[in-house]
């Protein structure tokens, strides 16, 4: 049998062996690697390449070596789950490199990082001044975890005592010009509603690349023709504006009338509508 056929057969065989071994090891093997997993992955790949190209005389020995290294990595992961001391040895521990806005030079040298590399890691976190950092840790897998000082942290709605609506996963109801009925049902909508919304946007179904229904029941679309501007949904902002206008009208009516009972009625309902608007604003604020 020609040598190239041997290589094809070996390639297919060991591709399957490597795939099954990686599946056994789990997603961790293909994510950010620890030192041990990095060495193990290189070794497994080297063995596979050696056997596939025919430099190794026995395919069985090659497969056995791959299974052995895969099994060893699996056992290391199991022991790491059960023992923190063992996990610290195999995966390493986090190192504090910034504290109170100051770089701990000794720890930085210990991890063999330069100030340029530290700056690059900070920029990846959108941090450009070391003095803004309260605390930063170099994780065992090479990522940087940083906590900004309180005065440098961005404001959140919670800091401003603002109530925000709960967001849910949007449902993709149109893909490549085809309606996805299961997603449409999950969003609580029908084909008739979808067709009506597309007509409002002046868009045809076959020109829609992707269409999604958000947690508020509004349809947004991305069409194939990027030159055409599709208007954004305006139902919620318009409804909020209408409610505010009604509330303002009630207050105006209360000032214009001389009838005391009518004035009181207008004021009470204006107050009720104002409270309702405050509750609905997080949901209707576009």
N, C-alpha and C positions, 0 to 999 in steps of 0.2 A: 504494500500500500504506500502511495507517495507520502512524503513527509508533510506536505501542506494539509493533507487530509487529517493526519495525526494531530496537527496543530489546531485545526477546526474542532475536532472531536474533544480535545483536551480543553479548548477554550470554553466550549459549551458546558462541559462537565464541571469545570471549576468555577464558572460563572454561577451555576446552580448551587454548588457547595458554598461559595462565598455569600450568595444571597440568603440561603437558609441559615448560615452561621450568623450573619448580621441580623436577620429577623429574630433569632434566638437571643441575641444580646440586647435587642430593644433599640428604641430611638436614641438613647443616650450615646450610643456608639457613633451616630452620624451627627450629633450636635457638637457643642464645644467639648473638647476632649481634655481629660486629665492627663498627667504625665504618663501614667501606666497605660491608659487607653491609646494614647498617641504612639507609644512604643509598640504596643500589641498590634495596632492597625498597620503600622509600617511592616512589621514582621510577617503578618498574614499576607499582605500584598506582595511582599518579596518572594514568599514561598510559592504563591500562586503563579507569579510571573516566571519563576524558575521552572515550575512543572509544565506550564502551558507551552513554553518555548522549547521544551524537550531536553533541557539541560539536566533535568532530574530523571533518572532512568525509571523510577517506579512512581506511577500515579497514585498507587495506594499509600505509599509512604508520604507523598505530598498532601493527600487528603487527610491522612492521620495527623500530620503536623498542624494543618489548619484547624482541625477539630480540637486538637490539644490546646492550641493557643486561644481558640474561641472559648473552650471550656474553662481555661485558666482565668480569662477575663471575666467570665460569668461568675466564677467562684469569688473573685476579688470583689465584684459588685455586691454579692450576697454578704460577705464578711464586712464590707463597708457599711451596709445597712444595719448590721448588728453591733458593731463596735466603733465608737467615735475615735478612739485612739488609733485603731487600724485605718480608719478613714482619713485621719489627719496625716498619717504616714504616706498613704497611697495618693491621696488627692491634694494634700497640702492644706494650709490654713490661710485665711485672709490676713493681710498685713496693712496696718494703719499707716498711711503715707502723708496725710494732711490732718492736722488737728488745730482747731481754733484759728484757721486761716494761715497756718504756718506749715511748711513742708518739713517732714521728719527725714532729714538727709540720710541718717544712718539706715533707716528702714528702706529708703529708696535705693541706696547703694547695695544693700543686702539682696534686694530683688533684681539688681543689675538693670535698673531703669535709669535713663537719663532724664533731665528736666524737659528736654524737647519731647520725649516720648510721653511723659506725664502730661505736658501741655496738650499734646494731640488727643490723649484719652479724655481730657477735660473738655476739649472743643467738641468731641463727639457727643458730649452731654449738654452742649450749648452753654458751656461755662468758659469764660475768657479771662477771668481774674481769680487767681488763687486765693486772694484775700476774701473773696465772697463765700468761700467754702468753710463750713463749720467742721465737717468730718468727711474723710474720704478713705475708702478701703480698697486695696487691690485684691480682688477675689482670686481664689486658687486657679481659676480657668482663664485668667488674664483680663477679665472685665473690671471696670472701675465703677464702684458704687459711691456716690457723692451726695451729701446733704448740705444744701445751701443754708447760710445763716438766715434767721427768721426774717430779718428786714429785707433780704434779697429774694425770698421766695415769692412766686407769683400769687396774686390774689385769686381766691376761689369764691364761687357763689356762697359757700358756707361762711367765709370770713365776713361777707357783707350781709349775712342773714337773709339771703335770697333763696326762695323756694324754686327748685327747678323740676321740670317734668321728667318722668322716668322714660328713658329711651329703650326701645326694644330693637331686636335685630330686624333690619329691613328684609322684605321678601322680594326676591327677583322673580317677577311675573312674566317678563318678556326677555328672551335671549335669541339673538340672531334672527329677529323677525318672527319668532314662534312664541305662542302663549304657553306658559308652564302652568297647567291647570291645578296641580297639587299645591304649588306656592300661592296661587290665586285664592284657592279655598282656605289655605292657612291664614291669609290676610283678611279673610271674611268678605271678599269681594267676588263679583261675578263677571262674566265676559261682557255683559251688557254695560256694566259700570265702567269697565276698562275701555270699551269702545267709545263711550261718552267722553271720558277723560282725554282720550287721544284726539277726539274731535275738538275739544276745548283748546288743546295745544296746537291744533292744525297740523297734526302729524299722522302719517299713515303707518300701519302696523309693519309693513315690509321694509320701512326705512328706519326702524328702531333696532339699534344694536343691543341695547340693554335697557330694561325698564324695571324700576323698583318701587314698591309701596312701603312707605315708612310707618313708624308706630302711630302716626296721626292719621293714617289712611290717605295720604297724599301720594300722587304718582309723579316720579321724576324719570326722565328718559334721556338717553344718550343716543343720538342718531348717527347714521353713517356719514351723512353730508355735514361736515364740521363747519361749513360756511353758513349754515342756517342757524340762527339764534332761537333756541327754544325758551319761551318764558318760564320763569320759576312759578311754582304754585303760590297763589295769592289768597286762597280762601280764608286761612286763619288770620292774616293781618287785616283783611277786609272786615271780617267778623269783629275783631277787636276794635277797629276804628268805628264800626257801626254802634257797638255797645257804648263806647266813650261818647259818641255823639248823642245817643239817647240819654245818657246820664247828664250831659251838659244841657240838653233841652229841658229835662225835668227841673234842674236848678234854675234855668232861665224862666220857666213857667211859674215857679214858686215866687220869684221876685216880681213878676209882672202882674200877678193877680192880687186883688184886694179881698178876696173871699178867704177867710181864715181857715175854714175846713179844707178848701182846695189847696191852700198854701201848705198846710200841714201834710196833706196827702202827697203832694209833689216832693216835699222835703224827705219824707219817710222813704218813698220809693227811690229817690235819688241816692239816699244813703245805702239802701239795700243793693242797688245796682252797682254802686261804687265798691262795696264789699265783694260782690260777685266778680267784678272786673279784676280785683286784686287776686282772687283765687284762680281765675282763669288766665291771667297774664302769662305765667310760665308755659302754658300750653298753647297759647295763641300768638306768642311773640315771635312768629315767623322763624 
